[in-house]
Amino acid sequence: MAADNPPSRSARPVALVTGCSSGIGLRTVPALVDRGFHVVATMRDADRRTHPPELVGTHVSVLPLDIRSAESVRNCVDTVVRTHGRIDVLVNNAGIAPPNFVEEAPVQEWREVFETNVFGHAAMTSAVLPVMRRAGRGRVVMVSSLSGRVPTPLLGVYTASKFAVEGYAETLRLELRGSGIGVALVEPGAFRTGMWDAPMLTADFPASSPYAADFARLRAFYTDYVTHHLGDPDRVARGVARVAVARGGRLRHPVGADAWTQIAVRAVLPWAMYERVARALVGLGGRAEKSRRSSPEMTR
Ligand SMILES: NC(=O)c1ccc[n+]([C@@H]2O[C@H](COP(=O)([O-])OP(=O)(O)OC[C@H]3O[C@@H](n4cnc5c(N)ncnc54)[C@H](OP(=O)(O)O)[C@@H]3O)[C@@H](O)[C@H]2O)c1
C-alpha cells in the first residue's frame, strides 16, 4: 500500500520558509538555495499565475500556507514530508505590523497581530518539530525584530508580539536542549519591504485623539525614515541563510546598525534615561519627565 511506503528523501536539505510573497521571505529563498537547500517557499496566495524569479528554479517549490489556519499548516507540513521526506530548517518569517497607538488599537487588531506573529509561528513550529525530532536534528529560525528587544512608539502592538516571540524562542530553546534541534532569533532593524507601506502613515488621523500631536511628529519621523534610511532586505535574507546553517549556538542575531545600536543603548541605560532617548529618537519630546515622575515603578 502506498501509505506504507516511506517518502523518498530529498538529497538536498530542505528549508521551509513562511511569508515568501514579498520582502524578507521572498529574498531569503535564493539566499537559502545558494547555501545548498531545496527551499519550500510558502505564501497565502500560491496560485498566482506567475511567480517572481526568486521563486522559480529546480531547487524551489511553492506551496500555499496561511499560518493562521490550522488546516493550512497541517496540509503544508504533510505535503512537504510526503514530497521531500525531510525538513531541516524552518524559517518563521511571515508577519504583519499595523501601526497604531497601543491605547487606540482595537482588540481585533491585537488578535490579528498575535495570531499571525506569535500563534502562527508557534503552530508552524509545533507541526514541524516532530519531523525534526525523528531526524534527530533541525533548526528553527524565528524572524523577530529590533522591536522584539526595544519598544517602538506607534508599533506597540507589533512590539508586544515580537517580545512574545523572543520569550517563546528562549523557552523553546531551553526545552529542546539536547534534542539536536537548534533555535535562533534574527532581529532586523528597519529594512525596505511592504511592511512600511502602512496606510495609516498617509491617512488622516483624528484631530480629537489625545495622540494627534504625537502622531504628527511620528508621521514626520517615519516618513523621513522610510524615504531615506531603510536598509536592503537582501542583507536580512543573507543573515537568515547564515543563521540557518550556523553551527554555533548563539540565540540572537541582530541585523543592521540600527538594531545593534538600539539594543546596546537599551541594555546599558537605566530605564528613566532610556525613555528620554527612545522618545527623542522618533521625534517625540516633552512628556517623558512628567510620566517618569508619575510612574516610579517604571524606573530602575
Ligand atoms: N521590514 C522590516 O523593516 C522588518 C524589521 C524587523 C522585522 N521584520 C520582520 O520580517 C518579517 C517579514 O516581513 P517583511 O518586512 O518582509 O514584510 P512584508 O513584505 O510585508 O512580508 C510579510 C509576509 O508575511 C506574509 N503573511 C502575513 N500574514 C500571513 C499569514 N497569515 N500566513 C502566511 N503568510 C502571511 C505576507 O504574505 P501576504 O502577501 O499573503 O500578505 C508576506 O509574504 C516579519 O516577521 C517582520 O516582522 C521586518
PDBQT file of the ligand as one rigid body, heavy atoms in Angstrom, charges set to zero:
ROOT
HETATM    1  N1  LIG A 401      10.925  45.168   7.069  1.00  0.00    +0.000 N 
HETATM    2  C1  LIG A 401      11.421  45.462   8.264  1.00  0.00    +0.000 C 
HETATM    3  O1  LIG A 401      11.906  46.574   8.496  1.00  0.00    +0.000 OA
HETATM    4  C2  LIG A 401      11.402  44.408   9.340  1.00  0.00    +0.000 A 
HETATM    5  C3  LIG A 401      12.116  44.676  10.505  1.00  0.00    +0.000 A 
HETATM    6  C4  LIG A 401      12.131  43.734  11.528  1.00  0.00    +0.000 A 
HETATM    7  C5  LIG A 401      11.456  42.543  11.362  1.00  0.00    +0.000 A 
HETATM    8  N2  LIG A 401      10.752  42.299  10.216  1.00  0.00    +0.000 N 
HETATM    9  C6  LIG A 401      10.032  41.024  10.116  1.00  0.00    +0.000 C 
HETATM   10  O2  LIG A 401      10.311  40.411   8.897  1.00  0.00    +0.000 OA
HETATM   11  C7  LIG A 401       9.253  39.517   8.578  1.00  0.00    +0.000 C 
HETATM   12  C8  LIG A 401       8.877  39.698   7.123  1.00  0.00    +0.000 C 
HETATM   13  O3  LIG A 401       8.310  40.991   6.938  1.00  0.00    +0.000 OA
HETATM   14  P1  LIG A 401       8.686  41.932   5.708  1.00  0.00    +0.000 P 
HETATM   15  O4  LIG A 401       9.383  43.093   6.239  1.00  0.00    +0.000 OA
HETATM   16  O5  LIG A 401       9.338  41.131   4.639  1.00  0.00    +0.000 OA
HETATM   17  O6  LIG A 401       7.236  42.432   5.272  1.00  0.00    +0.000 OA
HETATM   18  P2  LIG A 401       6.312  42.029   4.037  1.00  0.00    +0.000 P 
HETATM   19  O7  LIG A 401       6.984  42.303   2.757  1.00  0.00    +0.000 OA
HETATM   20  O8  LIG A 401       5.019  42.703   4.326  1.00  0.00    +0.000 OA
HETATM   21  O9  LIG A 401       6.158  40.453   4.174  1.00  0.00    +0.000 OA
HETATM   22  C9  LIG A 401       5.328  39.858   5.118  1.00  0.00    +0.000 C 
HETATM   23  C10 LIG A 401       4.995  38.475   4.627  1.00  0.00    +0.000 C 
HETATM   24  O10 LIG A 401       4.195  37.808   5.621  1.00  0.00    +0.000 OA
HETATM   25  C11 LIG A 401       3.128  37.182   4.939  1.00  0.00    +0.000 C 
HETATM   26  N3  LIG A 401       1.972  36.915   5.800  1.00  0.00    +0.000 N 
HETATM   27  C12 LIG A 401       1.240  37.789   6.535  1.00  0.00    +0.000 A 
HETATM   28  N4  LIG A 401       0.251  37.118   7.164  1.00  0.00    +0.000 NA
HETATM   29  C13 LIG A 401       0.378  35.809   6.830  1.00  0.00    +0.000 A 
HETATM   30  C14 LIG A 401      -0.333  34.634   7.148  1.00  0.00    +0.000 A 
HETATM   31  N5  LIG A 401      -1.417  34.653   7.962  1.00  0.00    +0.000 N 
HETATM   32  N6  LIG A 401       0.080  33.446   6.629  1.00  0.00    +0.000 NA
HETATM   33  C15 LIG A 401       1.144  33.398   5.808  1.00  0.00    +0.000 A 
HETATM   34  N7  LIG A 401       1.863  34.486   5.433  1.00  0.00    +0.000 NA
HETATM   35  C16 LIG A 401       1.468  35.669   5.950  1.00  0.00    +0.000 A 
HETATM   36  C17 LIG A 401       2.780  38.145   3.821  1.00  0.00    +0.000 C 
HETATM   37  O11 LIG A 401       2.015  37.467   2.852  1.00  0.00    +0.000 OA
HETATM   38  P3  LIG A 401       0.768  38.099   2.083  1.00  0.00    +0.000 P 
HETATM   39  O12 LIG A 401       1.336  38.610   0.811  1.00  0.00    +0.000 OA
HETATM   40  O13 LIG A 401      -0.150  36.959   1.895  1.00  0.00    +0.000 OA
HETATM   41  O14 LIG A 401       0.174  39.176   2.966  1.00  0.00    +0.000 OA
HETATM   42  C18 LIG A 401       4.182  38.489   3.327  1.00  0.00    +0.000 C 
HETATM   43  O15 LIG A 401       4.686  37.489   2.488  1.00  0.00    +0.000 OA
HETATM   44  C19 LIG A 401       8.114  39.830   9.559  1.00  0.00    +0.000 C 
HETATM   45  O16 LIG A 401       8.082  38.852  10.588  1.00  0.00    +0.000 OA
HETATM   46  C20 LIG A 401       8.523  41.171  10.127  1.00  0.00    +0.000 C 
HETATM   47  O17 LIG A 401       8.028  41.360  11.425  1.00  0.00    +0.000 OA
HETATM   48  C21 LIG A 401      10.712  43.208   9.207  1.00  0.00    +0.000 A 
ENDROOT
TORSDOF 0
